[in-house]
Amino acid sequence: MKHHLTYQDETSDKFWNIEVSGRSFTVTFGKVGTGGQTQTKTFDDEDQCLKEANKLLAEKLKKGYIDRYKTGKTAQTTDTSQSDLKNHSKEWEEIIRAEDLQKALIRHFAYLADTNGYQSILISVMNRVEKVQIENESLTLLFQKGFKLVAGPPGDKKNYTKWPKTFQEKMIYHSSLVLIDENRTGISLQEIDLDPIDDLELDTTELNEYPLESIKIPMSDFSDCWLYHPKEKNSSNEPSLIFCDHGGILDLTPDFNIGAAFLKRSAQLLGLNSESEPVKKTETNSLEIKKTGTLPLPDDMKIRYVRSFVFPEKKLIVAKVDSQATNSDRLAYYDIQNPANPILIQHEKGISFEKARIRENILELLHGHCIHFIKSENREFHPLKKIDGPMHGAIVHEDKIYFSNSVVQWRGLHVYDLKTETALKLDDAMDKHKSHVEAADICIWEDLLWLVGQDEVILYQLQASSVKRLILKSHNTIFEPEVIAMLDKNRIVVAEKNDDPDEGFALHLIVYSDKKINTPVRFFPKKGIVAWQHFQNRFYFVLLSRAKNTNNYSFAIWEPDTNHTKEYKLPDLSCKEHFADGVCGIFMEKESAYLYKNDGEIFTITGF
């Protein structure tokens, strides 16, 4: 079954094609004169597939589309004149014949780098081109693994007068840009028809107040798409871009234009790293480093590894000491008044944990199935409360524990009163938005509560016995987040758990400003972060990267207020196994940094 439909009126000239094959059908649609965009849908059986295809076909015919097969005519998908084709074909042929093909391509597609910082991504993408050819009135760039970029003929600017200027500029060069893989799926920058296979679901989003015809779609992204916000502007005074996934989740993108969005996604599909680090300057140097001590062990036990967590404000290390002997692991507390010579002050069996942190005088030990709250008094530690269940985040605040987890009865934000030992549900936003991990972490500054989940960030205002939800920001950026610092009431730094814990963490900056939450920005996207400390208005990091089966470390400093960084290599700390021999903690004191390793060794670095 094949059908080729077209639709024309005073303002539109578009086509819609459908082809059924077995249990799948493929729809190609778009503006006449472009290659259009393609979507494929697969069903459980052929009858269901054919039924759905006929339903879509009937809907199109009802809207006024004409089936060219039935009228005996062939659908035309291009109205480019021969003279126009000849003019731009000459330029394309010059690109193909260029002595330096990559340089010619970079010059031709320079208009895509419409946002600062994206010229390097354009260069990276074009350097991957293996061959260029002209086929089907399009300039086609061939990449490895079956990828190709198909650039259609120039468009007529008169057809795009109602579109943003940065989009009009793209259409003058090519009326469509489509990057597809060998299965003919991918991304498409062009005027996107508002009639995809699945209707654009905006009813439950912040855009539901705007008429559908006011929302323009400049780019499709597999089954997702990119929208222009009807009112909000970016720093270029262009409509802000919004990423809309097929489930109707919206994500206001960072401050870039559509050309940069296309370059970024192209780089990702081609396996290139397209993320720009949120810094203005990076320097690479070497530092002085020397071994200064070793963690003393409980009962002279023989360790397999130590996972230590440094709490600089308390001058304390909390360590998970893993022993080779059965059932002899320890939770150990160390005093680091002298950072190079820790003193073991307390240890105990029976508490397992994966992460630890101290907030004020409360120690939190986090495990996949529970959280232990331990109160610190005069450098002694006493159990306060344990919450069982698949936990993702909780915090003690004024004799209350605010928490959420993935157990059905505790979805959403809850509060547990330590005095009355009762729990109360405060908000069910998680239920409404169908989060996969209901809450990954919670932090509080004065009357503002941040709930950072895997799929969203929610901001609440604390009230006497309730909370007021201020904003919910959907995202698809951070997996199992953990808040590691609040720079102030409106800025938090979040660590993301990597799939491989030995590769360190990814860190993101999240900002609440002008009643909006920004899209999280990642630090050092090419490296993992294995240790950090916020000290005297600066962040200090130990970074991890891998090369030739070796773990390499560096020491970095970030100043949040100026957004500057410095980075120093630490070649003396290179090792084969991060889990056993790598750096796991950092403590800053004056002009020195103390690094604590998984094997218990302590190193000092100076000269930064």
Number of C-alpha atoms within 10 A of each C-alpha: 11 12 17 24 23 23 18 13 8 5 7 11 14 21 25 28 19 21 15 19 13 13 15 18 21 18 22 18 27 25 23 21 20 28 25 27 29 25 19 17 16 14 14 9 11 16 12 13 20 19 11 15 22 14 11 15 19 12 12 18 14 10 9 13 19 20 22 15 13 11 8 8 10 12 18 14 20 14 9 16 8 8 9 12 14 12 10 17 17 10 11 21 14 13 21 17 11 13 10 10 19 20 14 18 22 19 13 14 16 15 17 22 24 20 16 11 14 22 17 12 21 26 19 19 22 19 15 16 18 13 14 21 14 15 10 10 18 22 22 21 20 17 19 12 9 11 20 22 22 25 23 25 26 20 22 15 15 9 12 16 11 9 17 17 14 17 20 21 18 23 23 16 20 23 24 29 27 27 24 20 18 10 8 17 18 23 25 26 28 27 22 22 18 16 12 18 17 11 10 17 15 17 11 11 11 9 15 11 10 14 9 13 8 11 15 19 20 22 26 26 20 18 19 16 21 25 21 24 20 17 11 11 14 15 10 13 10 20 21 22 25 18 21 21 18 16 11 16 21 22 20 21 18 15 17 20 25 26 23 22 24 25 22 21 17 22 20 14 17 17 10 15 14 21 18 17 15 18 16 10 12 15 10 12 13 15 16 11 18 14 13 15 16 16 21 16 18 19 7 7 16 14 18 16 19 26 25 28 23 25 20 19 12 16 15 23 25 23 23 24 25 20 16 13 11 7 10 15 23 22 20 21 24 24 18 19 13 9 26 20 16 20 18 18 13 16 19 12 11 10 12 17 19 10 17 20 15 21 14 12 15 21 22 23 20 20 19 14 13 19 25 21 23 19 18 17 10 6 14 11 17 12 12 14 15 13 15 14 16 17 24 27 25 25 20 24 16 8 11 17 19 24 26 31 25 18 14 10 9 19 22 23 22 19 21 18 16 15 8 9 8 10 16 14 17 16 17 14 16 20 13 9 15 11 18 13 21 30 30 27 25 25 22 19 15 8 11 18 21 20 26 27 29 22 24 24 23 20 23 19 17 16 10 5 8 15 17 14 15 13 15 17 19 20 20 15 16 23 17 19 27 23 21 17 17 18 18 9 15 15 16 19 20 25 22 22 18 16 10 8 12 16 20 23 22 23 25 23 21 20 19 15 10 7 8 14 20 20 22 21 20 22 21 18 17 15 20 25 25 22 23 23 20 20 14 9 11 15 17 23 21 26 27 24 16 15 7 6 9 13 20 21 25 22 24 22 20 22 16 16 9 9 11 15 20 18 21 20 17 19 14 12 17 19 18 14 13 22 19 18 19 27 28 25 23 27 27 19 10 8 9 13 20 21 25 29 25 25 22 24 19 23 20 20 19 14 11 16
